[in-house]
Amino acid sequence: MSEQQEQARRLRELLARYSYHYYVLDAPLASDAEYDALFSQLQQLEQTHPELRTADSPTQRVGGAVLEGFAKVRHPAPMLSLSNAFDPAELLAWRERLTRLLPDSLSEGLAYVVEPKIDGLTVVLHYQEGLFTLGATRGDGVFGEEITANLRTLRDLPLRIPVVPDAALVLPGRPAAAARPPQRLVVRGEAYMAVADFERFQAEQAAAGGKVYANPRNTAAGALRNLDSSVTAGRPLHVWAYQIVAIEGGDFTPASQWEALALLRALGFPVASQNRRFEDAEFDALVDFVAAWGAQRGSLPYETDGLVIKVDSFAAQERLGFVGKDPRWAVAFKYPSQEAATRLLEIRVNVGRTGTINPYAVLEPVPVGGVTVQHATLHNYDYIRDNDIRVGDMVLVKRAGEVIPQVLGPVVDLRSGQEQLWRMPERCPVCGEPVAQPEGEVAFYCTNSACPAQLVRGVEHFVSRGALEIEGFGIRQAELFVAAGYIKDLADIYYLPWEEIVALEGYGEKRVANLRAALEASKGRPLARVLAALGIHGVGGVVAEALAGHFGSVERLMAADPAEMETIPGIGPKLAAAVHEWFSHAPNRAVVQKLAAAGVRLAEERAAAEAGPQPLAGQTWVITGTLPTLSREAAAALIKAHGGKVAGSVSSKTSYLLAGDKAGSKLENATKLGVAVVDEDALRRMLT
């Protein structure tokens, strides 16, 4: 083996071990910066020596192949469904049937394994000599669709087993041994999206004007069945393994489901930590466990509609066999549905802080998950259109845990023909200004910043730490002053009637004096902070810095056309159009004029003579993740103070990506484009 081959092998093993501890065990062995540095080293090695690139290399998880369609795959054994039980009495009846059918030799040592029934997409994973070679969906149970390229992008799915070489396999009553892989192994698992990841993904999609989804399962299924694996790579998907479908060769063949789960775990597969094993004599404890699980499932980190109870012994499973298409040796315990059907009476809209026009459903009251639901989200117009939801429909409504109720879709078979299609209103229902949909976005917006419906949240944002940072001014003051009629647009913050406010309960002379001083101090904030405070769609701290640095004043920015804005690194056509659209509206321009009249700083003070050394001159940087000691704003200021530019997104023109903890898609994009990735320490060394 050559030196380069050995180096690549060591890097693959080390990165696989780090990923396993991070994604599967939730116990990181290395910092993100260390992992990124090793990943970059392996990537560069493979680029220089393409012959070293292997199918199990971590660099192959990124995705990017666009397929014309999915090939059909025949499963080595039918992927069957399960019969259901809905109460303890049905569980006891199931157990009674088992004991009648089994001979004494098998019923005496009877035990059960209880596993969570994850609401995801069933996947079938094939390994040859320890290497992941093929992945498929469940399909109709006999044939599935091949989605190997998409499954490779899942960070916790092992590309080679065992993930940790020579890992000890410890089973009850058996000596510990190295977990060597079988010659052939087929595993059944569930690909899913965690609830927190789904909610974060939905928020990001909505903020970007992208598509939103009905639930985590639909999102996961759509991502895994996408013909472009780079799309799958951008989704926060996970997988759990729970069944060995076929196994050939190797040092160990499990005799029970509990041993099979232990083998899967030892080989490096993610296995649910909530799995439990009960002896037959403990069946009452099993029933209690099932009841307790039902009470807590709304707070679980993933969506589940029940538990699966299996006979542990494979010999007993084989003896019990099947009835129809359902195995006798397993049953799914289902909890009361958190979905219900009701009539959609009306579709209304509300207005968010950034002006988004958000449709919601007015429903005939219906109990869902222990709560009477009368309103539910409809996400956006595309969601209504794509799911063909009409006023008057009988619709399915879902409520899981504390999540806002949502309409899943219509019950088409119950339509009478009287249902009506819905259209987005052309004008804001609150202020009457026109409603606009930026090109390429899903969301519709009211672009009037003085719109009363969005004013309170707009004021809260304007005075926040990331904007003009007005101490003592928060959401309560925003609500109070807007309700009193003191604030009708953002600029009115600087025109408050202090003689009336001092007479309000809780607002004595000292408090008013402090508030006035904080407002006065905010007038001198940098131009970038003012631009960020205005609430222009898509303009956060980094974009505001870029605009302020390029134009130097609000006056020049208002006069600019989108084409000029697009010349700024990190600003594309959609963002440029959004900025231009905001400044084109008379109410927004009036706010800017009032801010200028109040003495708010609307131009950048250029002080090039005071600038120090410029080691980063001509470089474009992007920042991602949480840095050890610097905020993103501070890091951006440091880069610009030394001659560099800071952009909001990674492109081929990016010189460096400054990456901290929990770096996301920007890191993946940088890796794909070959952009150098550095941490905070490396940045500081470059400045000395």
N, C-alpha and C positions, 0 to 999 in steps of 0.2 A: 504494500500500500504506500502510495506516495505521501510526501509531507502535506500537500494540499488536501488529499483525500482524508487523511487522518484529522487534519484541522477541521474540515467540513463535518466529519462524523462527530467530533467532540462538540462542535457548536450546535449541531442538530439535537444531540442528546441533552445538552445543557438547557437549551431553549425549551425543549419539550418538558423537561423537569420543572423549569420555572413556570411555564404555562399551566401545568398540572396543579402545582401548589397554589397558583393564583386563582385559576378559574374553577377548579374542582374542590380543592381542600380549603379555599379561602384563607390560606396561610402563606403569604408571599415570602419567598426566600431572597428576593432581590428587588431593588428599587426599579421603577419604570425606566429611569435613565440607564441603569446597568443593562436591563433587558434590551432597550433600544440600541445601545451601543453594540451588543453582541449580534442582534438582528441585522444591523447595518453591516457589520463585519462579514456575516455569512452571505448577505445579499451581494456585497461587492465581490466576494470570493466566487460566487456562482456566476456573476456577470463576466468576470475575467475568465473563468473556466466553466462554461455551460455544461460540460460533461459531468460535473460534480452535482448538478441539480437532481434531486431525487423526489419521488412522489410524496414522501413523508416529510419533506423539508417545510419548516414553518413559513418560508417565503411563498409557498404555494397556497396559503390560505386566503390571500388577498382577493382573489376572484378577478374576473375580467372577460372570460370566454362568453361569447354570445351565441346561443344555440338556436337552431332552426326549429327544434321540437324535441320532445322527450321520447326516448326509446322505451318500449315495453319490456318488463323484466318479470319472469316467472319466479315466484317465491319457492324456496326449497320445501316448504310446508305451508298449508293454508293459514293465513292470518285471521283467525276467527274472532267473532264477537262473543259477548258474555250474556248470560241471563241475568236478570236483575232481582234484587230484594229491596223492599222499601221500609221494613220495620223489623224489630228484633224477632217477632214471631216467625217471619219468613226466613230469617237466618237460622233459627232453631230447626225449622222444618227442613231446610237444606242440609244441615248437619245430620239430622235423623235419617234422611235418605242415604247419605254416604255410608253411615255405619251399618245400615241394612244390606247394602250392596257389597261391602268389603268383607273378605274372609277374616277370621280372627287374627291370622298371622300379620295382616296389614293394619287392622283397626286398632290393635293393642298399642302400637307406637304412633298413633295418628297425631299430627300437629298441623298448624296452619300458619301461613305467612300473610300478613296484612300490608298492603302497599297503597299509597295515594294514587287516585285515578286522575292524572293530570289532563287538563283540557288543552290539548295541543294537536300535533299532527304525527301519526304513527310513522316511524321510519324503520327500514330494515337495512342493517349494516353488514357488509361482507368483508372478511379478512382472510388473506392467504399468506401463510408463513409470517403472520404478525403484521402484514401491511394492509391498510385500508384500500380496497380495490373497487368497491362498488357500493352505492347507496340507492335506496328506492323508497317510494311512498308505499303505503298499504294498498292503495287502489281498491279493487273489488275483493281483495283477500287472496286471490289467486295470482293475478297480474298487477304489478305496480309500475310506476313511471321512474325511470332512472334519473336521479338528481345528484349524482356523485359530486360534480363540480360545486354545486351549491352547499352540500353538506361539508365539504372540505373547509368552508369559511367559518364554521362553528368552532370557536376557540377551545371549548371543553371536550370536543370530540377527538379522541386520539387517532392520529394518522398512522402510528405504529404502536404495537403492544408487545411487551409491557412498556408503559411510559417510563417507568423507573426500572432500568435493567437489574436483574437479579433481586427484585423485590420479594420479600418473604410472603408466602401464602399461608395464612394461619386459619385452620378450620377446626371445629370442635372434634376432639377425639382423634386427630390426625397430626402427624409430625409436620413441623414447618418445613417448607421447601420453596425453592425458587419458582416464581410464577412465570414459567416459560410458556410461550403462546402455543396453542394447538396449530396443526398444519392448516386446518380450515375451521373458521368460526363464523357463524351467522348470529347476529344479535338483533333483538327487537327493542326499540326504544321509543321515546316520545320527544319530539322537538317542540319547544314552547318559548313563550316570551313572558318574563316575570311581570307582575302587575306594575311595579314601580318603573321598570324599563318601558313598559307600554305607555304609561301616563306621561313619562318624560318624552318619549318619541312622539306621542300625539301633540304635546305642547310645542315641540320643535317644528313639527309639520305645520301646525296651525300658524305659528309665528312666521314661518317661511312662505305661507300661502300654499302649502302642499296638500296632498290627499290625506284625509284622516280615515280611520278604520273603525269598525263596529266594536271589536273586542280583540284581546291578545291572540286568540286562536286564529281568527281570520288573518291577522297581520302576519303571524308566523307561517301559515299555510301559503299565503300569497307570496311571501319572500322566498320560500323554498321551491315554489313552482314558477319562479321568474326565470325567463330564458337568459337573463344577463346576471351572471353570478356576482358581478361587482355590486349589484343592488342588494343581493343577499348579504354580502359582506358588510354592508352599511347598516344592517338591522341587528339589534341586540338579542340574538337568539341563543338558546341553550338546549342541551339534550340530556335526558336521563335514560340509562339502560336498565331493563328490568326482566329480560327473558333471553335465554340461550335457545335459539331455534334449531341450530345444527352445530355439532362439534365433532371433529375428527383428529385423531393423533394427540400428541402432547403428553405430559406427565400425569395429568389429573383430569378425570371426568366426574363432574358432580353427580351425586345421587339424589339431590333434593333441590328445591327452589332456594332455600336458605344458603346452601353451598354454592349454587350458581351465582347468587348475588355477591357472595364473598369472592368468588373467582373473578367476576367482572370488576369488582372494586380493586382487587389486587393487580389486575392487568392495567388499570388506570382509567376505567370507565367511570363517569359520574353516576353514582347510585344514590337514590333518595335516602337521606338520613332518617326519615320518619318511618321506614319499614320496621315492622315488629313481627316476632314469632311467638305463638302461643301453643302450649300442649293442649290436647283434647280436654284434659281435666281443668284447664283454665278458660274454657269457652265462655263462662260468665264474665270473666275479665276482658275477653275479646269483645263481647257485646258492650261492656262499659266503655272500652276504648273507642269503639265505633260511635257511641253516643257523644262522648266528649269531643271527638274530632268534628262532629257536625256543628257543635257549638262554637268552635274556633275557626272554622274554615273561611269565614269572611275576613279574618285578619291574616291569613296565610300569604306568603310572598308570591304565590302563583294561583291561577284559577283551577278549581277542581269541583267536580259535581259528586264526588263520592270516594269510596275505597274499594279495592279489589281484594277479596279473600280467596286464597288458594290453598289446596291441600299441599303440604310441603313435599312429601315423598313422591319421587318420579314413578316408582313402582306402583304406588297407590293410584297415581294419576292415570297410568296406562291401564290399570285394571278397571277403573271407573269409566273411562272412555267418553263418548259423546252422546248427546240426545239431540238429533237433528244437526244443527250447526253449532250448538253450544256445548262446551266441555262441562261434564258433570262435576269436575273437580275444582271449579272456580265459579265465583259469583260476584257481581258488582253490586255493592250496597249504595243506593242512590238516595240523596237527601231531597227534601222538598224543593221544587224548582224556584229559582230566583228570577224566573221569567213569567210573564202573564200576558194575556191578550186583552186589549181594550180598544175603544173607539177613539180615533184621532179627530177631535172636534174642530181644531183650528191650528194654524201655524202663525206664530208671531215672531217678531225679531226684537233683540235688544242691541245696545251699542256698547262695545268694549272701550278700554282706555285709549287704545291706538286707533279707535274709529271702526273696528271690525263690526260688520253687521252680522249678528249671530242668530240664526233661526232656532226656535224651540217649539215643542209640541204642547198644545193644551189638550188634555186627555179626559175621558170619563174616568173618575176616580177608581183606582184598582189597587188592591193589596199586593205588594211585591216584596218579598223578603222581610215581612213583618212591618212594613211601612206603607201607608196609603199614598200612592203616587198620582199627582194631577198634572205635573209638568215634567218634560224630559227633553234632553238635548237632541238636536238634529244635526249638530256639527257645522255644516255649511251647505250651500246650495248644491254643490256637486254630489254630496252625500245623498241629498233628497232625490236628485235626478237619477243618479246611478242605481239607487235602490227602488226607484219608481214608487216613492211614497206619496200618497195623495190625501187631500183633506176628505174625511169621511171614511177612510180605510179602517178596517180592523187591523191593528198593528201589534207586534210583539214588543214588549217592554222589558228591559233587564235592569236589575239593580244588584250589584255585588259589593258587599261590605259597605264602606262609606262612599263609594263611587257614585257620582251624579247619575240618576236614572237616564237611560238612553233608549231611543227607538231603534230596534234592530232591523225591522222591515215589515212590509205588509203581508197579510194573509190573503193572497191573491184569489184563492178559491172562494172567499166569502164576499167578493165584490158584487155589488148590485147594479153597477153602471152609472150610479149617481155621484161617484167620487170625482173630485176635481183636482186637476193639476195646479201646482203652486208656482208662482214666479217671484223672484226677488223684487222688492219695491224699488222704483226708480229714484225715489228721494228718501232721505233720512226721515224716519217717522217722528223724530224728536225736533230737529231744527229745520227740516225742510230743504236742506242743501242737497244737491245731486249725489247719488251713490255711484261710486266708480269701482271698477274691477281692473287692477293693474294687469298688463299683458303677461300671460304665463302664470298667473296666480289663481288659486282657488277662491280666496277670500274677496268679499266686497267691502268697501270702506266708505265711511263718511269722512271727507277730508277737511271738514270744518273743525278746527281745534277749539273753537268756542262753543261747540255743541254741548248743551247742558248734560246730556247723558254720559258723556265721557269726561266732563270737566273735573269732577272730584278726583278721579284717578289720575287725570292729567296733571292736576295741581300737586297731588301726592308725589308723582314722578318728578315734576319740575323742582321741588324743594329737597329731593332725596340726596343721599351722599354721592351717588354717581353722577348727579347733575349739578345744581347750584348750591347744594349742601347748606340749607338755611336752618340753623340750629333753633330748636323750639317750635318748628313748623312741621306738622305731620298730618296724618289722615284726619284726626279729630278737628284740627283747625280748618282743613280743606272742606270737610263736611259742614262745619258751622258757618264759615264765611260764604260758601256757595249757597247754602240754604237761606242765609240772611239777605242774599242779593248783593253782597259786597264784591263778589268775584263773578264776572260774566265771561271773562276770557283770561288766559294765563298772565297777561301783562297787568291785570288789575291787582295782582299780588303787591305791586309797588304803588298802588293808589288807594290803599285801604283807609276808611274813615276812622282814624284813631280816636277821635273824640267820642264816637259811638261805641267803639270796641272797649275802651277803658271802663265803660259803664256796665259791660256784660259781667255776669257772675264768673268769678275765677280769673278775671283779667284786671288786676290792679295796675297801678302806675309802673311799678318795678318790672312786672312781667311784660307789659307793653313796651317799656323802654328797651328791654333785652331783645324783644322780637324785632323792634324797629332797627336796632343796631345790627342784628343778624341779617336783616334784609339789605341794609346799606352795605354791609361787607360783601354780600353776594354779588353786588353790581360789578365788582372788580375781578370776578372769576375769568379764567381764560376763555377765549372764543369757543374752543372745542366743548367746554362744559355747557355753554349756552346752547350750542347746536344739539348736543345730546339731550338737553332738558326740554326742547321743543316737542319731543314725542313724534318726530317724523318716522314713518314706518321704515324699519331696517337700519336706522341711524343710532348705533350705540357708541360707546366710548372710542373704539378703534376707528370706526368710519368717521366719526366727528373729528378726530385728530387729523385724519387724512384730508378731509375737506377744509378744515381750518388752515392746515399747513400749505395747501395748494392755493386757495383763494385769498386767504388773509383777512377777509371781511365778509359780513353777511351781505353787504351791498353787492360785491362782486359775485358772490354765490347766487344771489337772486337773479342776476343778469345773465348767468351762464346757461348754456344749453346742455342737454344730456351728453352730446358727443364729447364736449370738453371734460365733463365729469368722468367719462369712461377712460380717459387717459390716465387717471389716478390708479396706481396699483391697488387691487382689492375691490374696485368698484366696477361692477358689470352693468349691462343694459337695464336690468330690472331695477336695481338700486338707484341708478341715475335717473330713471324715469319717475320713481317714487319721490325723490327729492325735488325734481323739477315740478312734478304735479302739486306737491305741497305748497311750494312758493308761488304757484300760479293762481291760487285762490285768494280773492280779495280779503276775506276775514283773517287769513293767516298773515298776509302782508301787513294788515292793520295791527296785528299783535306785535310784529317786529318793529313797526314805527313807534308804538307806545312804549316798547322796551327801550328804544333809543332815546325817546323823550324823557324817560325816567332816569337815564344815566347809566343804563346797563352797557357794559363793554361789548361792542359788536365788531371789533377789529383786533387783529393780532398785533402785538407789539414786537416788531422785528429788532433783534439785538445781536446781529451777526458778529459784531466786534467783540462781544463778550464771550463768544463761543470758544470752548477749549479745543484740545486735540480732536481730530476727526478720523479715528481709525476705521470707522464703519461707513465712511463716505462711499456712495455708489451702491450700497448693499440694501436689499429689501428683506425685511424680517417678518415672520408671522409668529404669534404667540399662542400657545395652547396649554391647557392643564393648570394645576395649582403649583406655583413656584414656592421653594422653601422659605424665602424671606421677602420676596418682592410681590406686590400686587401686580396685576397685569398693567394697570395704568402706570405704576412706577417703572416697570420694566420697559414699557413703550417710551416713557420720557427719557430713560437712561439711554436707550438705543438712539433716539432722535438727537439727544444732546451730544452724541459722538458721531453724528453725520449720517446715521442710517435712516431708512424709511420703514414704517410699520404698516403692513397690509392686513386685511381681514381674512383672506383666504389664500391657500397654497396654490401656486401655479408654477409653470416652467420658469418663470422669471424670479421666483423666490430664491434668495441666497441662502438663508438659514431658517429652520424652524426651531424656536426656543420652546422646549417641551418640559412641562412639569408633571406632577402626579395626576393620574387619571386623564391622560391625554386621549382624545377621541379620534374622530374621523380625519382631522387635519394631519395627525401622525400617519395614518394609513395612506392618505393622499401623498404626503411627502415621501413616504417609502416607495410608493409606486413610481413617483416622478424622479427618484434619485436625489432628492433635496437633502442636504446635510442637516442632521438633527443634533442639537447641542442642549446641555442643561445650563442652569444658572451659573454654576462655577465656571464652565467653559466661557460663557459670555464675559464674566468678570476678568478672566485671564486675557481675553482678546482686547480688553480696554486698558490693560496695564502696559 
